[in-house]
């Protein structure tokens, strides 16, 4: 199933946030069903592991990284999703392009960014991100980073 074909959901209190989603994320987690297609979808992004061998991003791998970050195994905060993805990719710092890709992944999997997600949904967001992440465009990344507040 193509990422654009994944089921979309709406928030418990209306539609997903628009604009600067980081400040407008809904307080209430989205009420959604498990989307197993995320685990079955092929990877179209760059390799997350730099060992030289291809490693499919599966639930076991994402769970291993999430267990070191997530405090409550029922919920994942948006920040824990970001931290899990950063750890999976072995990034010490990230740019706005990384955050944009996480927001895009939350929209594709969850219907929008939220302050917290059900644990399984958080894992799916990290997996979707990892299977679609193309990296940041280095030639403009420094320019964007230099203008951040």
N, C-alpha and C positions, 0 to 999 in steps of 0.2 A: 504494500500500500504506500503510495507516495505521501510525503509529509503534508502536502496540501490537502490530502484526502482524510487525514486523521480527524476523528470527530471533534467538533468544537463544543464548548460548554459555556454556560453563562454563570455569573456569580450568584451567590445566594441572595444578594441584595441588589441585583441589576446586572448590567452588562460589564464586561471587563473594562478596566481603566484605559483612558487614552492620554496622549501627550506624554508628559514626563511621568512614566509609570512608577518610578522609584518613590516619588513623593505622593502619588495618588493610589498606590496599591490598596486594594480592598482590605478591610480589617477582618473579614470573614473568609475562611477558606472556601474554595469552590467545591461544590458538591458534585463529584464526578465519579464515573466508573473507571476501573482499571483499563488501560489501553495496551493490551498485549502486543499490538502491532509495532510498538516502539522497539521492543526486544527483537522482533523478527526483521525489521527493516535493515537493508544493507547500509554499510557505511559509505558516505559520499564525501567525507571530510579528509583531512590530513591524518596521519598516524599519530595516535596519542602516546604510543610507547616508542622510545628511541633505540630499542635494542636491535633493530634491523629486521625483525620478524613481524608479520601481521598478527595482531591479537584482536579478535572481535570484542567489541564492548558488550558484555552481557551483564545480567543482573548480579551475578556473583562478584564480578570485578567492581562494579559500582558500589555494591553493598559493602565490600571490604573497605573502601575508602570512606564511605558514609559512616560506618561504625566508629571511626576514629574522630568524627566531627559532630555527629548528631547527639543531642542530649536526650531527646524524647523519641523513642522508637515508634510512636504513633504519628508524630508530626515532624516536618522539616520546615524550618524557617527559610525565607528566601536567602538570607545570608548563609545559612548552612548549605543550601544548594550551590551557591557561588563558591563557598569554601571547599565543598566536595569536588566540584569541577576543577578548581585550582589545584587541589592535591592530586587528583587523577592525572592531570596534565603536567604536574610537577612545576607549576608556576609559583614564583614567590611574589610577583606583582603582576597586575593586569591593566589593560587600557580600556578606554570606553568601547572599543570594538568588541572586546570580550563581554562586557556588560550588555551591549546591544544584542549579541548572539544568545546570551542567557535569557534576556527578555523575549526574544523571538522564539526560543525553545519553549518557554513558559506559555506563550501564546499558542503555539502549535499543539502542545500536549494538554494544556490546562484551560485554554481559552483566554488566558491573560495572566499577568503577574499578580501574585498575592503575597501578603506578609508571611503566610505559612501555607503548607500543603500537607495533605495526608502523606505519610512516609513513602508509600509506594509511588505516589505521583511525583514526589521530589526525586526519587531514583530515576523515574522515567524522563524527567526534565534533564537531568545530568546525562543520561544516555542519549537522548535526542541531540543535545548540544554536542556531545562527543562524536556522534555519527555524522554531524553536519558542519562542524567547525572547520573553516578554511584558513584559520589564522588571521592575524591582523595585517592590513596593508602597511608594511614597514615604512614605505616612502612617505605616508601621511600620518602615521601613528605618532611620531615625535611632535608633529605640528599640533595635532589634536591634544596630546598630553600636555604640551606647553601652554595651552589656553584653558586648562581645567582650573576651576576655582578651588 
